[in-house]
């Protein structure tokens, strides 16, 4: 069904579509850390493709997350955030959802696009079942460490605190690392600092919240290191 909207460009020949309940569709996420994040790829009538990030917001991302069985979206990503490198053609553009749809194809969208390469849309969904790992597999320098270095890391004691800069349950994540001065020394040195935001997403926010007694994170954001509290 074609849908004409007041803001449509009269010179734009693309057809805008409403929900088509007869479509056979499937949806999945690619190139994320786990099953709850990644580039959105959708199958429409047997053809797999990606979604152009024009108009991509938390409303559209939440529909995707709910369709995949997650409560809601923590982040709507754009510009091929997960580096999928344009492996699939664009099947949807200018997707517009209310946030209450049960499927992404129930939202309005263009089935033709005006997008260039590396404009894939993605999502980071809240994953209540995420388990904390000792080491983050996103961190490549962990691999190939010496046995002495690994043993030293196992002797460290990690602590997590969250300040109250943004509310009673919201603040800057601070990490404390306590390690012995030597293998035979009972005294320990404690180092406290912030967390670099590179590759810090929903799963990491969930782990931080669980470490201080909360079930999961409802949201997260990156802040300047200049507002870190004194330690």
C-alpha positions in Angstrom: 0.0 0.0 0.0 1.4 3.4 -0.9 1.3 6.0 1.7 1.5 9.7 0.8 2.7 12.0 3.6 2.7 15.8 3.7 6.5 16.0 3.9 7.0 13.8 0.8 9.2 15.3 -1.8 7.1 15.5 -5.0 10.2 14.7 -7.0 11.0 11.6 -5.0 9.8 8.6 -7.0 10.2 6.1 -4.2 7.1 4.4 -2.9 6.5 4.6 0.9 4.8 1.6 2.4 2.6 0.9 5.3 2.5 -2.5 7.1 2.1 -5.5 4.8 0.9 -8.3 7.0 1.3 -10.9 4.2 5.0 -10.4 4.0 7.2 -13.3 5.1 9.9 -11.8 7.2 12.7 -12.6 9.6 15.2 -10.4 11.5 18.6 -10.8 13.1 21.7 -8.9 14.4 25.2 -9.2 13.0 28.7 -8.4 14.2 27.8 -7.5 17.8 29.4 -8.6 21.0 26.5 -11.0 21.7 23.0 -11.8 20.5 21.6 -8.5 21.9 23.4 -6.1 19.7 24.6 -5.6 16.1 23.7 -4.4 12.6 20.1 -5.1 11.9 19.5 -7.4 8.9 16.0 -8.2 7.8 14.6 -10.9 5.4 11.7 -9.7 3.3 10.1 -12.3 1.1 13.2 -14.4 1.0 15.7 -11.6 0.5 18.1 -10.5 3.2 19.1 -6.9 3.5 20.1 -4.1 5.9 18.4 -0.9 6.9 19.5 2.6 6.0 20.0 4.7 9.1 18.0 7.7 7.9 15.5 8.6 10.7 16.8 5.7 12.8 16.1 6.3 16.5 15.3 4.6 19.8 11.7 4.1 18.7 12.7 2.0 15.7 15.5 0.2 17.7 13.1 -0.7 20.5 10.7 -2.4 18.0 13.6 -4.5 16.7 14.7 -5.4 20.2 11.2 -6.4 21.2 10.8 -8.4 18.0 13.9 -10.3 19.0 12.6 -10.9 22.5 14.5 -8.2 24.5 12.7 -5.6 26.7 13.8 -2.5 24.8 16.7 -0.8 23.2 19.6 1.0 25.0 21.0 2.5 21.9 20.1 3.0 18.2 23.4 2.9 16.2 24.1 4.5 12.8 26.9 4.8 10.2 27.6 1.1 10.2 28.6 1.2 13.9 29.4 -2.5 14.1 31.5 -2.4 10.9 29.4 -4.8 8.8 30.9 -3.1 5.7 27.8 -3.0 3.5 27.6 -6.7 3.0 23.8 -6.6 2.4 21.7 -4.3 0.1 19.4 -1.8 1.8 15.8 -3.1 1.9 14.3 -0.4 4.2 14.9 3.4 4.4 13.4 6.2 6.5 11.8 3.7 8.9 9.2 5.5 11.1 7.8 3.6 14.1 5.6 4.7 17.1 7.6 2.3 19.3 4.5 0.1 19.9 4.7 -2.1 16.8 5.4 -5.8 17.3 7.5 -6.1 14.1 9.7 -3.6 12.2 7.8 -4.2 9.0 4.7 -2.9 10.8 6.3 0.5 10.7 6.2 2.9 7.8 9.2 2.9 5.5 10.6 3.4 2.0 11.4 0.2 0.2 13.8 2.1 -2.0 16.7 4.1 -0.6 18.9 7.1 -1.3 21.7 5.9 1.0 25.4 5.4 0.3 27.7 2.7 1.7 28.3 2.5 5.5 24.9 3.8 6.6 23.7 0.6 8.1 21.4 0.9 11.2 22.0 -1.2 14.3 20.8 -1.6 17.9 22.0 -2.4 21.4 19.2 -4.1 23.3 18.8 -4.6 27.0 19.9 -8.2 27.8 18.7 -9.2 31.3 20.3 -12.6 30.9 23.8 -11.3 30.2 26.5 -13.0 32.4 29.6 -11.2 33.5 32.8 -12.6 32.1 36.2 -12.2 33.8 37.7 -10.9 30.7 36.1 -8.9 27.9 36.5 -10.7 24.6 36.4 -7.3 22.9 39.8 -6.6 24.3 42.4 -8.2 22.0 45.5 -7.5 24.1 44.3 -10.0 26.7 45.3 -12.8 24.4 48.9 -14.0 24.5 49.7 -12.7 27.9 52.6 -14.4 29.8 51.8 -16.8 32.7 53.3 -14.3 35.2 51.1 -11.5 33.9 48.0 -13.7 34.0 48.9 -14.8 37.6 49.3 -11.2 38.6 45.9 -10.3 37.2 44.3 -13.2 39.1 45.7 -11.8 42.4 44.1 -8.4 41.8 40.9 -7.5 43.5 38.4 -5.4 41.5 35.8 -3.1 42.9 33.1 -1.1 41.2 31.4 2.1 42.5 28.9 4.4 40.8 28.6 8.0 41.9 25.4 10.0 42.2 26.3 12.8 39.9 23.1 12.3 37.8 20.7 11.0 40.4 20.3 8.5 43.3 21.0 5.6 41.0 23.0 7.2 38.2 26.6 8.3 38.1 30.1 7.8 36.9 31.5 4.3 37.0 34.7 4.1 39.0 37.0 1.1 39.2 39.3 0.2 42.1 42.1 -2.3 41.6 43.9 -3.7 44.7 47.0 -5.8 44.1 49.8 -7.0 46.4 53.2 -5.2 46.2 54.8 -8.6 45.6 53.9 -12.2 45.9 55.2 -12.4 49.4 54.0 -9.0 50.6 50.7 -8.8 52.6 50.4 -5.1 52.0 48.4 -4.0 48.9 48.3 -1.0 46.6 44.9 0.3 45.5 44.5 2.2 42.3 41.2 4.0 41.5 40.2 5.5 38.2 37.5 5.8 35.6 36.6 3.6 32.6 37.5 4.4 29.1 34.2 4.6 27.1 35.6 2.9 24.0 33.4 -0.1 23.3 31.4 0.5 26.5 27.8 -0.4 25.6 24.7 -2.1 27.1 26.4 -5.3 28.2 29.1 -3.5 30.0 26.6 -1.2 31.7 24.6 -4.2 32.8 27.7 -5.8 34.4 28.5 -2.5 36.2 25.0 -2.3 37.6 24.9 -5.9 38.7 28.2 -5.5 40.5 26.6 -3.0 42.8 23.4 -4.8 43.4 21.1 -3.7 40.6 19.6 -6.3 38.1 20.5 -4.4 35.0 21.1 -0.9 33.5 18.1 1.0 32.1 20.4 3.5 30.2 24.0 4.6 29.9 25.9 7.5 28.4 29.5 8.6 27.9 30.8 11.7 29.7 34.0 13.7 29.6 36.9 12.6 31.8 37.2 16.2 33.0 34.2 15.7 35.3 35.6 12.6 37.0 35.5 13.0 40.8 38.7 13.4 42.7 40.2 10.2 44.2 
